[in-house]
Amino acid sequence: MLKDKIAFVTGGSGDVGEAIVKVLAREGCKVAFSYNNGQHKAETLEENLRSSGFDVKSYCLDVTDAKASTELAKQIEEEIGSVDILVNNAGIAQVMPFAMIEEKDWDEMMDINVKGMFLVTKGFARSMIRRKAGSIVNIGSLAGMRMLEVPVHYAAAKSAVVGFTTALARELGRYNIRVNAVAPGMLEGGVSSNIPAKQQEQYKSHCALSRAGTCKEVAELVAFLASDRSSYVNAQSILVDGGI
């Protein structure tokens, strides 16, 4: 489905990021992915996939560093080739009530989840614009699209993913670049691991499938949106929530 395409995934050392890297590699992509704090996990993922015959390489990146994002885009183009697929997956979550959120908490959440997406996309989109081809997939959240009991600053950041996706799809459409978002609900692993057991059960009771999703199920949709099989899907934020 994605044979010989080149993909770059941010936050590849996290649970969702790892699943995306694995699925894109399975579909034939050459995959570059970034990590920040998860060096050991990233190196292990790279080693395991390369030993299985997949073309995968990890890079350390602070997505809030504009210069680093631009330089990494150039480095990957020189070492691997022009990126066809960008997956903005890097992000953080904090579980705390509104009254306890400090300014620094708000700034960190917006810096990594929103500013980081902007900076990385700006760094990698230039090549796509020159070639008039590409697919960008941003990882949002059900928290940014539904009224849920979630941290306000996290919901606000994930809501921004929707607006960023829609506006960017309109602007880059003229260059044949599609931009979509995937918004997962509660998953087994990832940031969902921080959800209290009571809230997990409440989610399942309201979910049509009565279960949490998996990171692989998210990754499969990402791969579809990145491929030409979804060539007329653009500016969408697609929920992967089991039916809430």
CYANA upper distance limits for C-alpha pairs under 8 A (distance plus 0.5 A):
  1 MET  CA     27 GLU  CA      6.11
  1 MET  CA     28 GLY  CA      7.52
  1 MET  CA    227 SER  CA      7.08
  1 MET  CA    228 ASP  CA      8.43
  1 MET  CA    229 ARG  CA      8.46
  2 LEU  CA     24 LEU  CA      7.92
  2 LEU  CA     27 GLU  CA      5.80
  2 LEU  CA     28 GLY  CA      5.66
  2 LEU  CA     29 CYS  CA      6.10
  2 LEU  CA    227 SER  CA      6.63
  3 LYS  CA     27 GLU  CA      6.89
  3 LYS  CA     28 GLY  CA      4.52
  3 LYS  CA     29 CYS  CA      6.04
  4 ASP  CA     28 GLY  CA      6.51
  4 ASP  CA     29 CYS  CA      5.97
  4 ASP  CA     30 LYS  CA      7.02
  5 LYS  CA     28 GLY  CA      7.65
  5 LYS  CA     29 CYS  CA      5.38
  5 LYS  CA     30 LYS  CA      6.71
  5 LYS  CA     83 VAL  CA      8.17
  5 LYS  CA     84 ASP  CA      6.58
  5 LYS  CA     85 ILE  CA      8.01
  6 ILE  CA     29 CYS  CA      6.02
  6 ILE  CA     30 LYS  CA      5.28
  6 ILE  CA     31 VAL  CA      6.46
  6 ILE  CA     32 ALA  CA      8.24
  6 ILE  CA     80 ILE  CA      8.25
  6 ILE  CA     81 GLY  CA      7.59
  6 ILE  CA     82 SER  CA      7.36
  6 ILE  CA     83 VAL  CA      5.46
  6 ILE  CA     84 ASP  CA      5.79
  6 ILE  CA     85 ILE  CA      6.82
  7 ALA  CA     24 LEU  CA      8.21
  7 ALA  CA     29 CYS  CA      6.94
  7 ALA  CA     30 LYS  CA      6.72
  7 ALA  CA     31 VAL  CA      5.38
  7 ALA  CA     32 ALA  CA      6.63
  7 ALA  CA     83 VAL  CA      6.07
  7 ALA  CA     84 ASP  CA      6.40
  7 ALA  CA     85 ILE  CA      4.95
  7 ALA  CA     86 LEU  CA      6.33
  7 ALA  CA     87 VAL  CA      8.10
  8 PHE  CA     31 VAL  CA      6.41
  8 PHE  CA     32 ALA  CA      5.25
  8 PHE  CA     33 PHE  CA      5.82
  8 PHE  CA     34 SER  CA      8.34
  8 PHE  CA     83 VAL  CA      7.17
  8 PHE  CA     85 ILE  CA      6.78
  8 PHE  CA     86 LEU  CA      5.55
  8 PHE  CA     87 VAL  CA      6.71
  9 VAL  CA     17 GLY  CA      7.58
  9 VAL  CA     20 ILE  CA      8.25
  9 VAL  CA     21 VAL  CA      7.49
  9 VAL  CA     31 VAL  CA      8.03
  9 VAL  CA     32 ALA  CA      6.95
  9 VAL  CA     33 PHE  CA      5.03
  9 VAL  CA     34 SER  CA      6.89
  9 VAL  CA     86 LEU  CA      6.62
  9 VAL  CA     87 VAL  CA      5.20
  9 VAL  CA     88 ASN  CA      6.73
  9 VAL  CA     89 ASN  CA      7.10
 10 THR  CA     17 GLY  CA      7.72
 10 THR  CA     33 PHE  CA      6.09
 10 THR  CA     34 SER  CA      5.32
 10 THR  CA     35 TYR  CA      7.27
 10 THR  CA     63 VAL  CA      8.50
 10 THR  CA     87 VAL  CA      6.95
 10 THR  CA     88 ASN  CA      5.98
 10 THR  CA     89 ASN  CA      5.70
 10 THR  CA     90 ALA  CA      5.54
 11 GLY  CA     17 GLY  CA      6.05
 11 GLY  CA     33 PHE  CA      7.57
 11 GLY  CA     34 SER  CA      6.00
 11 GLY  CA     35 TYR  CA      5.60
 11 GLY  CA     36 ASN  CA      7.83
 11 GLY  CA     88 ASN  CA      8.35
 11 GLY  CA     89 ASN  CA      6.04
 11 GLY  CA     90 ALA  CA      4.51
 11 GLY  CA     91 GLY  CA      7.64
 12 GLY  CA     16 VAL  CA      8.09
 12 GLY  CA     17 GLY  CA      4.52
 12 GLY  CA     18 GLU  CA      5.55
 12 GLY  CA     20 ILE  CA      8.14
 12 GLY  CA     21 VAL  CA      7.11
 12 GLY  CA     33 PHE  CA      5.84
 12 GLY  CA     34 SER  CA      6.05
 12 GLY  CA     35 TYR  CA      6.32
 12 GLY  CA     42 ALA  CA      7.42
 12 GLY  CA     89 ASN  CA      8.10
 12 GLY  CA     90 ALA  CA      8.04
 13 SER  CA     17 GLY  CA      6.49
 13 SER  CA     18 GLU  CA      6.10
 13 SER  CA     34 SER  CA      7.93
 13 SER  CA     35 TYR  CA      6.12
 13 SER  CA     38 GLY  CA      6.20
 13 SER  CA     39 GLN  CA      8.07
 13 SER  CA     41 LYS  CA      6.31
 13 SER  CA     42 ALA  CA      5.38
 13 SER  CA     45 LEU  CA      8.20
 14 GLY  CA     18 GLU  CA      6.29
 14 GLY  CA     38 GLY  CA      8.15
 14 GLY  CA    190 GLY  CA      7.30
 15 ASP  CA     19 ALA  CA      6.89
 15 ASP  CA    189 GLY  CA      6.74
 15 ASP  CA    190 GLY  CA      5.59
 15 ASP  CA    215 CYS  CA      7.20
 16 VAL  CA     20 ILE  CA      6.79
 16 VAL  CA     89 ASN  CA      8.33
 16 VAL  CA    189 GLY  CA      8.35
 16 VAL  CA    190 GLY  CA      6.59
 16 VAL  CA    215 CYS  CA      5.49
 16 VAL  CA    216 LYS  CA      7.94
 16 VAL  CA    218 VAL  CA      7.97
 16 VAL  CA    219 ALA  CA      7.73
 17 GLY  CA     21 VAL  CA      6.68
 17 GLY  CA     89 ASN  CA      6.85
 17 GLY  CA     90 ALA  CA      8.21
 18 GLU  CA     22 LYS  CA      6.72
 18 GLU  CA     45 LEU  CA      7.99
 19 ALA  CA     23 VAL  CA      6.69
 19 ALA  CA    215 CYS  CA      6.41
 19 ALA  CA    216 LYS  CA      5.82
 19 ALA  CA    219 ALA  CA      6.29
 20 ILE  CA     24 LEU  CA      6.55
 20 ILE  CA    215 CYS  CA      8.46
 20 ILE  CA    216 LYS  CA      7.65
 20 ILE  CA    218 VAL  CA      8.21
 20 ILE  CA    219 ALA  CA      4.99
 20 ILE  CA    220 GLU  CA      8.03
 20 ILE  CA    222 VAL  CA      7.67
 20 ILE  CA    223 ALA  CA      8.11
 21 VAL  CA     25 ALA  CA      6.57
 21 VAL  CA     31 VAL  CA      7.17
 21 VAL  CA     33 PHE  CA      7.85
 22 LYS  CA     26 ARG  CA      6.59
 22 LYS  CA     49 LEU  CA      8.15
 23 VAL  CA     27 GLU  CA      6.70
 23 VAL  CA    216 LYS  CA      8.11
 23 VAL  CA    219 ALA  CA      6.80
 23 VAL  CA    220 GLU  CA      7.13
 23 VAL  CA    223 ALA  CA      7.48
 24 LEU  CA     28 GLY  CA      7.10
 24 LEU  CA     29 CYS  CA      6.02
 24 LEU  CA     30 LYS  CA      8.49
 24 LEU  CA     31 VAL  CA      7.56
 24 LEU  CA    223 ALA  CA      6.56
 25 ALA  CA     29 CYS  CA      5.36
 25 ALA  CA     30 LYS  CA      6.88
 25 ALA  CA     31 VAL  CA      6.73
 25 ALA  CA     54 PHE  CA      6.64
 25 ALA  CA     55 ASP  CA      7.65
 25 ALA  CA     56 VAL  CA      7.85
 26 ARG  CA     54 PHE  CA      8.09
 27 GLU  CA    223 ALA  CA      8.36
 29 CYS  CA     55 ASP  CA      8.00
 30 LYS  CA     54 PHE  CA      8.01
 30 LYS  CA     55 ASP  CA      5.53
 30 LYS  CA     56 VAL  CA      6.49
 30 LYS  CA     80 ILE  CA      8.46
 31 VAL  CA     55 ASP  CA      6.87
 31 VAL  CA     56 VAL  CA      5.27
 31 VAL  CA     57 LYS  CA      6.96
 32 ALA  CA     56 VAL  CA      6.25
 32 ALA  CA     57 LYS  CA      5.34
 32 ALA  CA     58 SER  CA      6.20
 32 ALA  CA     59 TYR  CA      7.84
 32 ALA  CA     76 ILE  CA      8.14
 33 PHE  CA     56 VAL  CA      8.35
 33 PHE  CA     57 LYS  CA      6.97
 33 PHE  CA     58 SER  CA      5.44
 33 PHE  CA     59 TYR  CA      6.64
 34 SER  CA     58 SER  CA      6.09
 34 SER  CA     59 TYR  CA      5.21
 34 SER  CA     60 CYS  CA      5.92
 34 SER  CA     61 LEU  CA      6.28
 35 TYR  CA     39 GLN  CA      7.00
 35 TYR  CA     42 ALA  CA      7.10
 35 TYR  CA     58 SER  CA      7.79
 35 TYR  CA     59 TYR  CA      6.90
 35 TYR  CA     60 CYS  CA      5.59
 35 TYR  CA     61 LEU  CA      6.44
 35 TYR  CA     62 ASP  CA      8.36
 36 ASN  CA     60 CYS  CA      6.07
 36 ASN  CA     61 LEU  CA      6.03
 36 ASN  CA     62 ASP  CA      6.36
 38 GLY  CA     42 ALA  CA      6.54
 39 GLN  CA     43 GLU  CA      6.56
 39 GLN  CA     60 CYS  CA      8.13
 40 HIS  CA     44 THR  CA      6.61
 41 LYS  CA     45 LEU  CA      6.61
 42 ALA  CA     46 GLU  CA      6.65
 42 ALA  CA     58 SER  CA      7.03
 43 GLU  CA     47 GLU  CA      6.54
 43 GLU  CA     58 SER  CA      7.46
 44 THR  CA     48 ASN  CA      6.56
 45 LEU  CA     49 LEU  CA      6.65
 46 GLU  CA     50 ARG  CA      6.50
 46 GLU  CA     56 VAL  CA      6.41
 46 GLU  CA     57 LYS  CA      6.49
 46 GLU  CA     58 SER  CA      6.97
 47 GLU  CA     51 SER  CA      6.55
 48 ASN  CA     52 SER  CA      6.94
 49 LEU  CA     53 GLY  CA      7.08
 49 LEU  CA     54 PHE  CA      5.90
 49 LEU  CA     55 ASP  CA      8.05
 49 LEU  CA     56 VAL  CA      7.25
 50 ARG  CA     54 PHE  CA      5.34
 50 ARG  CA     55 ASP  CA      6.50
 50 ARG  CA     56 VAL  CA      6.69
 61 LEU  CA     65 ASP  CA      8.50
 61 LEU  CA     68 ALA  CA      7.39
 61 LEU  CA     69 SER  CA      7.69
 61 LEU  CA     72 LEU  CA      8.47
 62 ASP  CA     68 ALA  CA      7.73
 62 ASP  CA     69 SER  CA      8.26
 63 VAL  CA     68 ALA  CA      8.21
 63 VAL  CA     69 SER  CA      6.96
 63 VAL  CA     90 ALA  CA      8.25
 63 VAL  CA    112 ILE  CA      7.17
 63 VAL  CA    116 GLY  CA      5.12
 63 VAL  CA    117 MET  CA      7.84
 63 VAL  CA    119 LEU  CA      7.50
 63 VAL  CA    120 VAL  CA      6.95
 64 THR  CA    111 ASP  CA      6.75
 64 THR  CA    112 ILE  CA      6.56
 64 THR  CA    115 LYS  CA      6.93
 64 THR  CA    116 GLY  CA      5.21
 64 THR  CA    119 LEU  CA      7.47
 65 ASP  CA     69 SER  CA      6.79
 65 ASP  CA    116 GLY  CA      8.23
 65 ASP  CA    119 LEU  CA      8.14
 66 ALA  CA     70 THR  CA      6.85
 66 ALA  CA    119 LEU  CA      6.12
 66 ALA  CA    120 VAL  CA      8.02
 66 ALA  CA    123 GLY  CA      8.49
 67 LYS  CA     71 GLU  CA      6.60
 68 ALA  CA     72 LEU  CA      6.47
 69 SER  CA     73 ALA  CA      6.74
 69 SER  CA    119 LEU  CA      7.15
 69 SER  CA    120 VAL  CA      5.95
 69 SER  CA    123 GLY  CA      6.33
 70 THR  CA     74 LYS  CA      7.06
 70 THR  CA    120 VAL  CA      7.86
 70 THR  CA    122 LYS  CA      8.33
 70 THR  CA    123 GLY  CA      5.02
 70 THR  CA    124 PHE  CA      7.83
 71 GLU  CA     75 GLN  CA      6.64
 71 GLU  CA    123 GLY  CA      8.47
 72 LEU  CA     76 ILE  CA      6.53
 73 ALA  CA     77 GLU  CA      6.76
 73 ALA  CA    123 GLY  CA      6.46
 73 ALA  CA    124 PHE  CA      6.08
 74 LYS  CA     78 GLU  CA      6.74
 75 GLN  CA     79 GLU  CA      6.58
 76 ILE  CA     80 ILE  CA      5.95
 76 ILE  CA     81 GLY  CA      6.91
 76 ILE  CA     82 SER  CA      7.98
 76 ILE  CA     83 VAL  CA      8.38
 77 GLU  CA     81 GLY  CA      4.63
 77 GLU  CA     82 SER  CA      5.28
 77 GLU  CA     83 VAL  CA      7.37
 82 SER  CA    127 SER  CA      7.26
 82 SER  CA    128 MET  CA      8.41
 83 VAL  CA    124 PHE  CA      7.79
 83 VAL  CA    127 SER  CA      8.01
 83 VAL  CA    128 MET  CA      7.90
 83 VAL  CA    134 GLY  CA      8.32
 84 ASP  CA    128 MET  CA      7.47
 84 ASP  CA    133 ALA  CA      7.61
 84 ASP  CA    134 GLY  CA      5.33
 84 ASP  CA    135 SER  CA      6.92
 85 ILE  CA    134 GLY  CA      6.40
 85 ILE  CA    135 SER  CA      5.46
 85 ILE  CA    136 ILE  CA      6.32
 85 ILE  CA    137 VAL  CA      8.29
 85 ILE  CA    226 ALA  CA      6.74
 86 LEU  CA    121 THR  CA      8.11
 86 LEU  CA    124 PHE  CA      8.02
 86 LEU  CA    135 SER  CA      6.96
 86 LEU  CA    136 ILE  CA      5.26
 86 LEU  CA    137 VAL  CA      6.77
 87 VAL  CA    136 ILE  CA      6.41
 87 VAL  CA    137 VAL  CA      5.30
 87 VAL  CA    138 ASN  CA      6.28
 87 VAL  CA    139 ILE  CA      7.98
 88 ASN  CA    117 MET  CA      6.42
 88 ASN  CA    120 VAL  CA      8.24
 88 ASN  CA    121 THR  CA      8.26
 88 ASN  CA    136 ILE  CA      8.21
 88 ASN  CA    137 VAL  CA      6.82
 88 ASN  CA    138 ASN  CA      5.22
 88 ASN  CA    139 ILE  CA      6.55
 89 ASN  CA    138 ASN  CA      6.88
 89 ASN  CA    139 ILE  CA      5.67
 90 ALA  CA    112 ILE  CA      7.87
 90 ALA  CA    113 ASN  CA      7.39
 90 ALA  CA    116 GLY  CA      8.41
 90 ALA  CA    117 MET  CA      8.34
 91 GLY  CA    112 ILE  CA      6.30
 91 GLY  CA    113 ASN  CA      5.32
 92 ILE  CA    109 MET  CA      7.18
 92 ILE  CA    112 ILE  CA      7.46
 92 ILE  CA    113 ASN  CA      7.19
 92 ILE  CA    191 VAL  CA      8.16
 93 ALA  CA    109 MET  CA      7.80
 93 ALA  CA    154 TYR  CA      6.74
 93 ALA  CA    191 VAL  CA      6.88
 94 GLN  CA    151 PRO  CA      7.51
 94 GLN  CA    154 TYR  CA      7.68
 95 VAL  CA    150 VAL  CA      8.02
 95 VAL  CA    151 PRO  CA      6.38
 95 VAL  CA    194 ASN  CA      7.73
 96 MET  CA    100 MET  CA      6.90
 96 MET  CA    101 ILE  CA      7.22
 96 MET  CA    151 PRO  CA      6.41
 97 PRO  CA    101 ILE  CA      7.22
 97 PRO  CA    151 PRO  CA      6.66
 97 PRO  CA    152 VAL  CA      8.19
 98 PHE  CA    151 PRO  CA      7.27
 98 PHE  CA    152 VAL  CA      6.70
 98 PHE  CA    153 HIS  CA      8.50
101 ILE  CA    105 ASP  CA      6.51
101 ILE  CA    106 TRP  CA      7.34
101 ILE  CA    153 HIS  CA      8.45
102 GLU  CA    106 TRP  CA      6.94
103 GLU  CA    107 ASP  CA      6.63
104 LYS  CA    108 GLU  CA      6.54
105 ASP  CA    109 MET  CA      6.68
106 TRP  CA    110 MET  CA      6.75
106 TRP  CA    153 HIS  CA      6.39
107 ASP  CA    111 ASP  CA      6.34
108 GLU  CA    112 ILE  CA      6.68
109 MET  CA    113 ASN  CA      6.38
109 MET  CA    114 VAL  CA      8.28
109 MET  CA    153 HIS  CA      7.26
109 MET  CA    154 TYR  CA      7.20
109 MET  CA    157 ALA  CA      7.38
110 MET  CA    114 VAL  CA      5.61
110 MET  CA    115 LYS  CA      6.78
110 MET  CA    153 HIS  CA      8.33
110 MET  CA    157 ALA  CA      6.29
111 ASP  CA    115 LYS  CA      5.19
111 ASP  CA    116 GLY  CA      6.51
112 ILE  CA    116 GLY  CA      5.38
112 ILE  CA    117 MET  CA      7.97
113 ASN  CA    117 MET  CA      6.90
113 ASN  CA    157 ALA  CA      6.65
113 ASN  CA    158 LYS  CA      7.87
114 VAL  CA    118 PHE  CA      6.87
114 VAL  CA    157 ALA  CA      6.65
114 VAL  CA    158 LYS  CA      8.37
114 VAL  CA    160 ALA  CA      7.31
114 VAL  CA    161 VAL  CA      7.42
115 LYS  CA    119 LEU  CA      6.66
116 GLY  CA    120 VAL  CA      6.57
117 MET  CA    121 THR  CA      6.50
117 MET  CA    138 ASN  CA      8.44
118 PHE  CA    122 LYS  CA      6.58
119 LEU  CA    123 GLY  CA      6.74
120 VAL  CA    124 PHE  CA      6.80
121 THR  CA    125 ALA  CA      6.08
122 LYS  CA    126 ARG  CA      7.24
124 PHE  CA    128 MET  CA      7.62
125 ALA  CA    129 ILE  CA      6.58
126 ARG  CA    130 ARG  CA      6.85
127 SER  CA    131 ARG  CA      6.78
128 MET  CA    132 LYS  CA      6.15
128 MET  CA    133 ALA  CA      5.84
128 MET  CA    134 GLY  CA      5.98
128 MET  CA    175 TYR  CA      8.49
128 MET  CA    177 ILE  CA      7.70
129 ILE  CA    133 ALA  CA      7.25
129 ILE  CA    172 LEU  CA      8.20
129 ILE  CA    175 TYR  CA      6.34
129 ILE  CA    177 ILE  CA      8.07
132 LYS  CA    175 TYR  CA      5.06
132 LYS  CA    176 ASN  CA      5.97
132 LYS  CA    177 ILE  CA      7.20
133 ALA  CA    175 TYR  CA      7.03
133 ALA  CA    176 ASN  CA      5.72
133 ALA  CA    177 ILE  CA      5.71
134 GLY  CA    176 ASN  CA      7.48
134 GLY  CA    177 ILE  CA      5.17
134 GLY  CA    178 ARG  CA      7.02
135 SER  CA    177 ILE  CA      6.05
135 SER  CA    178 ARG  CA      5.36
135 SER  CA    179 VAL  CA      6.49
135 SER  CA    225 LEU  CA      8.22
135 SER  CA    226 ALA  CA      5.98
135 SER  CA    227 SER  CA      8.25
136 ILE  CA    177 ILE  CA      8.01
136 ILE  CA    178 ARG  CA      6.69
136 ILE  CA    179 VAL  CA      5.20
136 ILE  CA    180 ASN  CA      6.87
136 ILE  CA    226 ALA  CA      7.51
137 VAL  CA    179 VAL  CA      6.41
137 VAL  CA    180 ASN  CA      5.51
137 VAL  CA    181 ALA  CA      5.74
137 VAL  CA    182 VAL  CA      7.62
137 VAL  CA    222 VAL  CA      7.23
137 VAL  CA    225 LEU  CA      7.66
137 VAL  CA    226 ALA  CA      7.42
138 ASN  CA    161 VAL  CA      7.50
138 ASN  CA    165 THR  CA      7.66
138 ASN  CA    179 VAL  CA      8.25
138 ASN  CA    180 ASN  CA      6.83
138 ASN  CA    181 ALA  CA      4.97
138 ASN  CA    182 VAL  CA      6.83
139 ILE  CA    161 VAL  CA      8.05
139 ILE  CA    181 ALA  CA      6.12
139 ILE  CA    182 VAL  CA      5.57
139 ILE  CA    183 ALA  CA      6.58
139 ILE  CA    184 PRO  CA      8.40
140 GLY  CA    144 GLY  CA      7.59
140 GLY  CA    158 LYS  CA      5.74
140 GLY  CA    159 SER  CA      8.02
140 GLY  CA    161 VAL  CA      6.25
140 GLY  CA    162 VAL  CA      7.64
140 GLY  CA    181 ALA  CA      6.79
140 GLY  CA    182 VAL  CA      6.22
140 GLY  CA    183 ALA  CA      4.95
140 GLY  CA    184 PRO  CA      7.45
140 GLY  CA    237 SER  CA      8.41
141 SER  CA    145 MET  CA      7.65
141 SER  CA    155 ALA  CA      8.47
141 SER  CA    158 LYS  CA      6.35
141 SER  CA    159 SER  CA      8.46
141 SER  CA    182 VAL  CA      7.79
141 SER  CA    183 ALA  CA      4.49
141 SER  CA    184 PRO  CA      5.50
141 SER  CA    185 GLY  CA      6.87
141 SER  CA    239 LEU  CA      8.32
142 LEU  CA    146 ARG  CA      6.48
142 LEU  CA    183 ALA  CA      5.81
142 LEU  CA    184 PRO  CA      6.14
142 LEU  CA    185 GLY  CA      5.52
142 LEU  CA    239 LEU  CA      7.17
142 LEU  CA    241 ASP  CA      7.75
143 ALA  CA    147 MET  CA      7.64
143 ALA  CA    148 LEU  CA      6.75
143 ALA  CA    150 VAL  CA      7.18
143 ALA  CA    154 TYR  CA      8.11
143 ALA  CA    155 ALA  CA      5.60
143 ALA  CA    158 LYS  CA      7.32
143 ALA  CA    159 SER  CA      8.23
143 ALA  CA    185 GLY  CA      8.07
144 GLY  CA    154 TYR  CA      8.34
144 GLY  CA    155 ALA  CA      5.14
144 GLY  CA    156 ALA  CA      6.90
144 GLY  CA    157 ALA  CA      7.84
144 GLY  CA    158 LYS  CA      5.11
144 GLY  CA    159 SER  CA      4.60
144 GLY  CA    160 ALA  CA      8.25
144 GLY  CA    162 VAL  CA      8.34
145 MET  CA    159 SER  CA      6.94
150 VAL  CA    154 TYR  CA      7.84
150 VAL  CA    155 ALA  CA      7.26
151 PRO  CA    155 ALA  CA      6.81
152 VAL  CA    156 ALA  CA      6.59
153 HIS  CA    157 ALA  CA      6.66
154 TYR  CA    158 LYS  CA      6.73
155 ALA  CA    159 SER  CA      6.52
156 ALA  CA    160 ALA  CA      6.87
157 ALA  CA    161 VAL  CA      7.35
158 LYS  CA    162 VAL  CA      7.62
159 SER  CA    163 GLY  CA      7.41
160 ALA  CA    164 PHE  CA      6.52
161 VAL  CA    165 THR  CA      6.48
161 VAL  CA    181 ALA  CA      8.03
162 VAL  CA    166 THR  CA      6.73
162 VAL  CA    181 ALA  CA      7.51
162 VAL  CA    237 SER  CA      6.86
163 GLY  CA    167 ALA  CA      6.64
164 PHE  CA    168 LEU  CA      6.40
165 THR  CA    169 ALA  CA      6.48
165 THR  CA    179 VAL  CA      6.48
165 THR  CA    180 ASN  CA      6.45
165 THR  CA    181 ALA  CA      6.95
165 THR  CA    235 ALA  CA      6.58
165 THR  CA    236 GLN  CA      8.09
165 THR  CA    237 SER  CA      8.20
166 THR  CA    170 ARG  CA      7.02
166 THR  CA    179 VAL  CA      8.01
166 THR  CA    180 ASN  CA      8.11
166 THR  CA    235 ALA  CA      5.25
166 THR  CA    236 GLN  CA      7.54
167 ALA  CA    171 GLU  CA      6.92
167 ALA  CA    235 ALA  CA      8.30
168 LEU  CA    172 LEU  CA      6.43
168 LEU  CA    179 VAL  CA      7.26
168 LEU  CA    235 ALA  CA      8.46
169 ALA  CA    173 GLY  CA      6.14
169 ALA  CA    177 ILE  CA      7.92
169 ALA  CA    178 ARG  CA      6.41
169 ALA  CA    179 VAL  CA      5.30
169 ALA  CA    180 ASN  CA      7.86
169 ALA  CA    234 ASN  CA      7.07
169 ALA  CA    235 ALA  CA      5.66
170 ARG  CA    174 ARG  CA      8.33
170 ARG  CA    235 ALA  CA      7.80
172 LEU  CA    176 ASN  CA      7.34
172 LEU  CA    177 ILE  CA      5.97
172 LEU  CA    178 ARG  CA      7.58
172 LEU  CA    179 VAL  CA      8.43
173 GLY  CA    177 ILE  CA      5.77
173 GLY  CA    178 ARG  CA      6.66
178 ARG  CA    231 SER  CA      8.44
178 ARG  CA    233 VAL  CA      8.04
178 ARG  CA    234 ASN  CA      5.89
178 ARG  CA    235 ALA  CA      7.78
179 VAL  CA    234 ASN  CA      6.22
179 VAL  CA    235 ALA  CA      6.08
179 VAL  CA    236 GLN  CA      8.14
180 ASN  CA    225 LEU  CA      7.78
180 ASN  CA    233 VAL  CA      8.19
180 ASN  CA    234 ASN  CA      6.21
180 ASN  CA    235 ALA  CA      5.54
180 ASN  CA    236 GLN  CA      5.44
180 ASN  CA    237 SER  CA      6.46
180 ASN  CA    238 ILE  CA      8.45
181 ALA  CA    235 ALA  CA      8.13
181 ALA  CA    236 GLN  CA      6.56
181 ALA  CA    237 SER  CA      4.90
181 ALA  CA    238 ILE  CA      6.72
182 VAL  CA    218 VAL  CA      8.01
182 VAL  CA    221 LEU  CA      8.10
182 VAL  CA    222 VAL  CA      7.52
182 VAL  CA    237 SER  CA      6.05
182 VAL  CA    238 ILE  CA      5.46
182 VAL  CA    239 LEU  CA      6.65
182 VAL  CA    240 VAL  CA      7.57
183 ALA  CA    237 SER  CA      6.95
183 ALA  CA    238 ILE  CA      6.27
183 ALA  CA    239 LEU  CA      5.19
183 ALA  CA    240 VAL  CA      6.44
183 ALA  CA    241 ASP  CA      8.35
184 PRO  CA    218 VAL  CA      7.27
184 PRO  CA    239 LEU  CA      6.32
184 PRO  CA    240 VAL  CA      5.08
184 PRO  CA    241 ASP  CA      6.13
185 GLY  CA    212 ALA  CA      8.26
185 GLY  CA    213 GLY  CA      7.76
185 GLY  CA    239 LEU  CA      7.75
185 GLY  CA    240 VAL  CA      6.43
185 GLY  CA    241 ASP  CA      4.67
185 GLY  CA    242 GLY  CA      8.02
186 MET  CA    192 SER  CA      6.14
186 MET  CA    200 GLN  CA      8.24
186 MET  CA    203 TYR  CA      8.08
186 MET  CA    212 ALA  CA      5.91
186 MET  CA    213 GLY  CA      6.73
186 MET  CA    241 ASP  CA      7.23
187 LEU  CA    192 SER  CA      6.13
187 LEU  CA    193 SER  CA      8.39
187 LEU  CA    212 ALA  CA      5.46
187 LEU  CA    213 GLY  CA      4.94
187 LEU  CA    214 THR  CA      5.71
187 LEU  CA    215 CYS  CA      7.03
188 GLU  CA    192 SER  CA      7.21
188 GLU  CA    193 SER  CA      7.50
188 GLU  CA    212 ALA  CA      6.51
188 GLU  CA    213 GLY  CA      6.58
188 GLU  CA    214 THR  CA      5.80
188 GLU  CA    215 CYS  CA      7.46
189 GLY  CA    193 SER  CA      5.76
189 GLY  CA    214 THR  CA      8.00
189 GLY  CA    215 CYS  CA      7.69
190 GLY  CA    215 CYS  CA      8.17
191 VAL  CA    195 ILE  CA      8.30
195 ILE  CA    199 GLN  CA      6.99
195 ILE  CA    200 GLN  CA      6.91
196 PRO  CA    200 GLN  CA      6.83
197 ALA  CA    201 GLU  CA      6.83
198 LYS  CA    202 GLN  CA      6.82
199 GLN  CA    203 TYR  CA      6.61
200 GLN  CA    204 LYS  CA      6.87
201 GLU  CA    205 SER  CA      6.68
202 GLN  CA    206 HIS  CA      7.01
203 TYR  CA    207 CYS  CA      6.59
204 LYS  CA    208 ALA  CA      8.46
204 LYS  CA    209 LEU  CA      8.17
204 LYS  CA    210 SER  CA      5.06
204 LYS  CA    211 ARG  CA      5.63
204 LYS  CA    212 ALA  CA      7.26
205 SER  CA    210 SER  CA      6.48
206 HIS  CA    210 SER  CA      7.67
206 HIS  CA    244 ILE  CA      6.59
207 CYS  CA    211 ARG  CA      7.33
207 CYS  CA    241 ASP  CA      8.10
207 CYS  CA    242 GLY  CA      6.37
207 CYS  CA    243 GLY  CA      5.87
207 CYS  CA    244 ILE  CA      5.41
208 ALA  CA    242 GLY  CA      6.54
208 ALA  CA    243 GLY  CA      5.50
208 ALA  CA    244 ILE  CA      6.98
209 LEU  CA    242 GLY  CA      5.87
209 LEU  CA    243 GLY  CA      7.26
210 SER  CA    242 GLY  CA      8.16
211 ARG  CA    242 GLY  CA      7.94
212 ALA  CA    241 ASP  CA      8.39
212 ALA  CA    242 GLY  CA      8.03
213 GLY  CA    217 GLU  CA      7.30
213 GLY  CA    240 VAL  CA      8.30
213 GLY  CA    241 ASP  CA      7.41
213 GLY  CA    242 GLY  CA      7.46
214 THR  CA    218 VAL  CA      7.32
215 CYS  CA    219 ALA  CA      6.76
216 LYS  CA    220 GLU  CA      6.63
217 GLU  CA    221 LEU  CA      7.22
218 VAL  CA    222 VAL  CA      6.91
218 VAL  CA    240 VAL  CA      7.24
219 ALA  CA    223 ALA  CA      6.72
220 GLU  CA    224 PHE  CA      6.86
221 LEU  CA    225 LEU  CA      6.69
222 VAL  CA    226 ALA  CA      6.60
223 ALA  CA    227 SER  CA      6.74
224 PHE  CA    228 ASP  CA      8.40
224 PHE  CA    229 ARG  CA      7.05
224 PHE  CA    230 SER  CA      6.87
225 LEU  CA    229 ARG  CA      8.01
225 LEU  CA    230 SER  CA      5.95
225 LEU  CA    233 VAL  CA      7.89
226 ALA  CA    230 SER  CA      7.88
227 SER  CA    231 SER  CA      7.71
